[in-house]
Amino acid sequence: MRKDYNKLVRDGIPEILESQQVKFVVEEMTQAEYCQALRQKLIEEAQEAAEAVETNLVTELADLCEVIDAMMEAYGIQRNQVLACQMQRRIDRGAFSQKLRLLWTET
């Protein structure tokens, strides 16, 4: 039975499918398609991490990090740029260490 995916997969998936004697078709995306697919994959992996049981959380976070690394490479963003921005935002707005939940505001 055929199942359509039309989504970004890891580089090793074709070899895995071949070893399982699964018929499949892959195609290389343009850079613009790849960047859009990475954005979709980011949402997919973030959702999986959010829904993960504690025993699978490390794996799901690793998948999320893999997508983030690929996005940084695709967009020419250096890790030190992200870390510097993260630190500045932490200085400006704080982190999440105090476990605060905003209940309401009024203007």
N, CA and C atoms as a LAMMPS dump frame, in Angstrom:
ITEM: TIMESTEP
0
ITEM: NUMBER OF ATOMS
321
ITEM: BOX BOUNDS ff ff ff
-5.0000000000000000e+02 5.0000000000000000e+02
-5.0000000000000000e+02 5.0000000000000000e+02
-5.0000000000000000e+02 5.0000000000000000e+02
ITEM: ATOMS id mol type element x y z
1 1 1 N 0.837 -1.178 0
2 1 2 C 0 0 0
3 1 3 C 0.888 1.249 0
4 2 1 N 0.575 2.202 -0.846
5 2 2 C 1.354 3.425 -0.976
6 2 3 C 0.918 4.441 0.076
7 3 1 N 1.903 5.109 0.671
8 3 2 C 1.646 6.185 1.629
9 3 3 C 2.455 7.4 1.196
10 4 1 N 1.788 8.522 0.991
11 4 2 C 2.458 9.743 0.564
12 4 3 C 2.962 10.515 1.78
13 5 1 N 4.156 11.086 1.655
14 5 2 C 4.763 11.862 2.737
15 5 3 C 5.01 13.31 2.326
16 6 1 N 5.68 13.519 1.21
17 6 2 C 6 14.856 0.707
18 6 3 C 6.6 15.741 1.8
19 7 1 N 7.617 15.232 2.488
20 7 2 C 8.247 16.003 3.552
21 7 3 C 9.744 15.734 3.58
22 8 1 N 10.455 16.637 4.224
23 8 2 C 11.894 16.515 4.411
24 8 3 C 12.198 15.314 5.29
25 9 1 N 13.164 14.505 4.853
26 9 2 C 13.612 13.365 5.655
27 9 3 C 15.123 13.437 5.813
28 10 1 N 15.617 12.736 6.81
29 10 2 C 17.063 12.68 7.047
30 10 3 C 17.765 12.001 5.871
31 11 1 N 19.044 12.335 5.708
32 11 2 C 19.834 11.835 4.58
33 11 3 C 19.917 10.315 4.52
34 12 1 N 19.857 9.643 5.648
35 12 2 C 20.012 8.19 5.677
36 12 3 C 18.742 7.404 5.416
37 13 1 N 17.617 8.078 5.275
38 13 2 C 16.341 7.377 5.096
39 13 3 C 16.294 6.545 3.811
40 14 1 N 16.785 7.037 2.664
41 14 2 C 16.75 6.18 1.473
42 14 3 C 17.472 4.844 1.665
43 15 1 N 18.632 4.858 2.301
44 15 2 C 19.369 3.612 2.532
45 15 3 C 18.6 2.684 3.467
46 16 1 N 17.965 3.253 4.472
47 16 2 C 17.164 2.441 5.395
48 16 3 C 16.003 1.799 4.646
49 17 1 N 15.317 2.576 3.809
50 17 2 C 14.194 2.037 3.041
51 17 3 C 14.656 0.959 2.069
52 18 1 N 15.802 1.188 1.411
53 18 2 C 16.352 0.173 0.505
54 18 3 C 16.644 -1.118 1.246
55 19 1 N 17.228 -1.021 2.424
56 19 2 C 17.574 -2.222 3.193
57 19 3 C 16.33 -2.99 3.629
58 20 1 N 15.208 -2.284 3.711
59 20 2 C 13.943 -2.92 4.079
60 20 3 C 13.134 -3.319 2.848
61 21 1 N 13.741 -3.141 1.67
62 21 2 C 13.117 -3.467 0.384
63 21 3 C 11.777 -2.746 0.196
64 22 1 N 11.756 -1.484 0.606
65 22 2 C 10.576 -0.641 0.445
66 22 3 C 10.756 0.181 -0.825
67 23 1 N 9.729 0.233 -1.659
68 23 2 C 9.762 1.081 -2.85
69 23 3 C 9.502 2.519 -2.409
70 24 1 N 10.236 3.459 -3.023
71 24 2 C 10.084 4.862 -2.633
72 24 3 C 10.616 5.756 -3.737
73 25 1 N 10.251 7.011 -3.672
74 25 2 C 10.792 8.035 -4.563
75 25 3 C 11.167 9.233 -3.7
76 26 1 N 12.385 9.728 -3.891
77 26 2 C 12.819 10.968 -3.257
78 26 3 C 13.258 11.924 -4.354
79 27 1 N 13.261 13.186 -4.056
80 27 2 C 13.771 14.185 -4.986
81 27 3 C 14.527 15.237 -4.198
82 28 1 N 15.509 15.83 -4.838
83 28 2 C 16.245 16.916 -4.203
84 28 3 C 15.464 18.207 -4.385
85 29 1 N 15.36 18.972 -3.313
86 29 2 C 14.619 20.228 -3.342
87 29 3 C 15.524 21.384 -3.761
88 30 1 N 14.906 22.436 -4.245
89 30 2 C 15.631 23.682 -4.452
90 30 3 C 15.95 24.26 -3.074
91 31 1 N 16.819 25.245 -3.029
92 31 2 C 17.163 25.874 -1.751
93 31 3 C 15.936 26.503 -1.096
94 32 1 N 15.1 27.152 -1.901
95 32 2 C 13.891 27.779 -1.353
96 32 3 C 12.937 26.723 -0.798
97 33 1 N 12.767 25.627 -1.521
98 33 2 C 11.914 24.535 -1.041
99 33 3 C 12.481 23.925 0.234
100 34 1 N 13.805 23.762 0.261
101 34 2 C 14.476 23.192 1.428
102 34 3 C 14.266 24.067 2.663
103 35 1 N 14.425 25.374 2.502
104 35 2 C 14.227 26.289 3.632
105 35 3 C 12.793 26.228 4.141
106 36 1 N 11.83 26.149 3.229
107 36 2 C 10.429 26.028 3.64
108 36 3 C 10.182 24.688 4.324
109 37 1 N 10.772 23.624 3.794
110 37 2 C 10.621 22.294 4.393
111 37 3 C 11.239 22.249 5.788
112 38 1 N 12.343 22.947 5.985
113 38 2 C 12.957 23.014 7.311
114 38 3 C 12.035 23.703 8.311
115 39 1 N 11.362 24.748 7.868
116 39 2 C 10.419 25.441 8.751
117 39 3 C 9.265 24.517 9.15
118 40 1 N 8.777 23.748 8.181
119 40 2 C 7.715 22.784 8.481
120 40 3 C 8.221 21.691 9.417
121 41 1 N 9.44 21.215 9.173
122 41 2 C 10.034 20.175 10.013
123 41 3 C 10.264 20.699 11.43
124 42 1 N 10.624 21.96 11.561
125 42 2 C 10.807 22.574 12.873
126 42 3 C 9.518 22.485 13.69
127 43 1 N 8.404 22.807 13.064
128 43 2 C 7.104 22.726 13.735
129 43 3 C 6.784 21.279 14.095
130 44 1 N 7.014 20.363 13.152
131 44 2 C 6.753 18.939 13.389
132 44 3 C 7.56 18.42 14.58
133 45 1 N 8.849 18.714 14.592
134 45 2 C 9.713 18.204 15.661
135 45 3 C 9.418 18.884 17
136 46 1 N 9.076 20.17 16.966
137 46 2 C 8.712 20.859 18.207
138 46 3 C 7.436 20.262 18.789
139 47 1 N 6.478 19.943 17.932
140 47 2 C 5.236 19.316 18.397
141 47 3 C 5.518 17.946 19
142 48 1 N 6.378 17.169 18.346
143 48 2 C 6.732 15.849 18.872
144 48 3 C 7.444 15.967 20.222
145 49 1 N 8.309 16.958 20.358
146 49 2 C 8.992 17.165 21.64
147 49 3 C 7.989 17.581 22.716
148 50 1 N 7.054 18.439 22.355
149 50 2 C 6.053 18.899 23.32
150 50 3 C 5.165 17.76 23.807
151 51 1 N 4.916 16.79 22.935
152 51 2 C 4.026 15.68 23.274
153 51 3 C 4.77 14.458 23.809
154 52 1 N 6.086 14.495 23.825
155 52 2 C 6.883 13.32 24.199
156 52 3 C 6.72 12.967 25.669
157 53 1 N 6.679 11.664 25.917
158 53 2 C 6.754 11.205 27.302
159 53 3 C 8.2 11.384 27.751
160 54 1 N 8.402 11.435 29.038
161 54 2 C 9.729 11.761 29.569
162 54 3 C 10.821 10.827 29.049
163 55 1 N 10.501 9.557 28.844
164 55 2 C 11.519 8.605 28.386
165 55 3 C 11.953 8.862 26.946
166 56 1 N 11.139 9.552 26.155
167 56 2 C 11.485 9.859 24.76
168 56 3 C 11.907 11.306 24.556
169 57 1 N 11.898 12.092 25.603
170 57 2 C 12.143 13.526 25.457
171 57 3 C 13.531 13.833 24.915
172 58 1 N 14.548 13.129 25.365
173 58 2 C 15.914 13.396 24.885
174 58 3 C 15.997 13.17 23.378
175 59 1 N 15.416 12.083 22.896
176 59 2 C 15.429 11.785 21.457
177 59 3 C 14.707 12.867 20.671
178 60 1 N 13.559 13.286 21.15
179 60 2 C 12.792 14.313 20.44
180 60 3 C 13.51 15.658 20.468
181 61 1 N 14.151 15.987 21.575
182 61 2 C 14.933 17.225 21.627
183 61 3 C 16.134 17.154 20.696
184 62 1 N 16.747 15.975 20.577
185 62 2 C 17.867 15.797 19.645
186 62 3 C 17.401 16.015 18.209
187 63 1 N 16.224 15.496 17.867
188 63 2 C 15.666 15.713 16.528
189 63 3 C 15.417 17.196 16.286
190 64 1 N 14.897 17.871 17.282
191 64 2 C 14.646 19.307 17.172
192 64 3 C 15.954 20.069 16.974
193 65 1 N 16.979 19.702 17.725
194 65 2 C 18.298 20.338 17.575
195 65 3 C 18.878 20.095 16.187
196 66 1 N 18.656 18.909 15.636
197 66 2 C 19.149 18.59 14.288
198 66 3 C 18.532 19.529 13.252
199 67 1 N 17.239 19.789 13.397
200 67 2 C 16.56 20.706 12.475
201 67 3 C 17.083 22.127 12.665
202 68 1 N 17.263 22.544 13.895
203 68 2 C 17.79 23.886 14.161
204 68 3 C 19.186 24.033 13.564
205 69 1 N 20.03 23.022 13.726
206 69 2 C 21.372 23.059 13.13
207 69 3 C 21.292 23.176 11.612
208 70 1 N 20.396 22.417 10.992
209 70 2 C 20.238 22.467 9.534
210 70 3 C 19.732 23.835 9.095
211 71 1 N 18.828 24.418 9.862
212 71 2 C 18.323 25.754 9.528
213 71 3 C 19.425 26.799 9.613
214 72 1 N 20.238 26.719 10.657
215 72 2 C 21.334 27.679 10.791
216 72 3 C 22.284 27.563 9.604
217 73 1 N 22.583 26.339 9.197
218 73 2 C 23.461 26.151 8.041
219 73 3 C 22.811 26.683 6.768
220 74 1 N 21.537 26.385 6.566
221 74 2 C 20.834 26.811 5.353
222 74 3 C 20.748 28.328 5.243
223 75 1 N 20.615 28.998 6.365
224 75 2 C 20.48 30.452 6.372
225 75 3 C 21.796 31.176 6.653
226 76 1 N 22.882 30.424 6.789
227 76 2 C 24.185 31.036 7.023
228 76 3 C 24.31 31.695 8.386
229 77 1 N 23.655 31.13 9.368
230 77 2 C 23.685 31.67 10.728
231 77 3 C 24.688 30.87 11.548
232 78 1 N 25.585 31.564 12.209
233 78 2 C 26.589 30.911 13.043
234 78 3 C 26.026 30.669 14.445
235 79 1 N 26.449 29.583 15.07
236 79 2 C 25.985 29.249 16.422
237 79 3 C 26.284 30.385 17.401
238 80 1 N 27.455 31.031 17.238
239 80 2 C 27.79 32.119 18.165
240 80 3 C 26.83 33.3 18.02
241 81 1 N 26.262 33.509 16.821
242 81 2 C 25.262 34.554 16.632
243 81 3 C 24.011 34.24 17.453
244 82 1 N 23.588 32.993 17.379
245 82 2 C 22.39 32.574 18.111
246 82 3 C 22.634 32.675 19.613
247 83 1 N 23.786 32.203 20.052
248 83 2 C 24.103 32.254 21.482
249 83 3 C 24.181 33.691 21.991
250 84 1 N 24.763 34.588 21.195
251 84 2 C 24.844 35.996 21.589
252 84 3 C 23.446 36.604 21.687
253 85 1 N 22.599 36.288 20.733
254 85 2 C 21.223 36.784 20.756
255 85 3 C 20.468 36.209 21.952
256 86 1 N 20.67 34.926 22.205
257 86 2 C 20.037 34.278 23.355
258 86 3 C 20.45 34.962 24.659
259 87 1 N 21.728 35.232 24.808
260 87 2 C 22.22 35.884 26.026
261 87 3 C 21.647 37.296 26.166
262 88 1 N 21.574 38.029 25.06
263 88 2 C 21.026 39.382 25.116
264 88 3 C 19.551 39.354 25.502
265 89 1 N 18.811 38.422 24.94
266 89 2 C 17.387 38.304 25.29
267 89 3 C 17.222 37.894 26.751
268 90 1 N 18.131 37.079 27.225
269 90 2 C 18.094 36.674 28.635
270 90 3 C 18.343 37.893 29.531
271 91 1 N 19.277 38.752 29.124
272 91 2 C 19.555 39.98 29.879
273 91 3 C 18.343 40.913 29.832
274 92 1 N 17.774 41.089 28.624
275 92 2 C 16.671 42.028 28.43
276 92 3 C 15.351 41.555 29.034
277 93 1 N 15.061 40.256 28.901
278 93 2 C 13.734 39.751 29.258
279 93 3 C 13.746 38.633 30.289
280 94 1 N 14.927 38.132 30.594
281 94 2 C 15.036 37.038 31.549
282 94 3 C 15.014 35.687 30.858
283 95 1 N 15.1 34.647 31.679
284 95 2 C 15.055 33.27 31.174
285 95 3 C 13.705 32.678 31.579
286 96 1 N 13.662 31.394 31.814
287 96 2 C 12.446 30.729 32.268
288 96 3 C 12.671 30.015 33.598
289 97 1 N 13.748 30.339 34.277
290 97 2 C 14.142 29.608 35.481
291 97 3 C 13.214 29.836 36.673
292 98 1 N 12.471 30.935 36.683
293 98 2 C 11.579 31.216 37.812
294 98 3 C 10.208 30.55 37.668
295 99 1 N 9.983 29.886 36.544
296 99 2 C 8.738 29.12 36.312
297 99 3 C 7.489 29.995 36.428
298 100 1 N 7.549 31.198 35.895
299 100 2 C 6.446 32.148 36
300 100 3 C 5.378 31.89 34.946
301 101 1 N 4.109 32.017 35.362
302 101 2 C 2.978 31.925 34.437
303 101 3 C 2.224 33.246 34.511
304 102 1 N 2.083 33.926 33.393
305 102 2 C 1.33 35.179 33.349
306 102 3 C -0.153 34.839 33.314
307 103 1 N -0.886 35.297 34.298
308 103 2 C -2.309 34.985 34.377
309 103 3 C -3.162 36.012 33.65
310 104 1 N -2.855 37.287 33.795
311 104 2 C -3.609 38.297 33.081
312 104 3 C -2.892 39.637 33.134
313 105 1 N -3.301 40.529 32.251
314 105 2 C -2.852 41.924 32.282
315 105 3 C -4.078 42.804 32.07
316 106 1 N -3.938 44.07 32.365
317 106 2 C -5.019 45.024 32.134
318 106 3 C -4.395 46.323 31.67
319 107 1 N -4.985 46.918 30.638
320 107 2 C -4.465 48.195 30.139
321 107 3 C -5.519 49.265 30.226
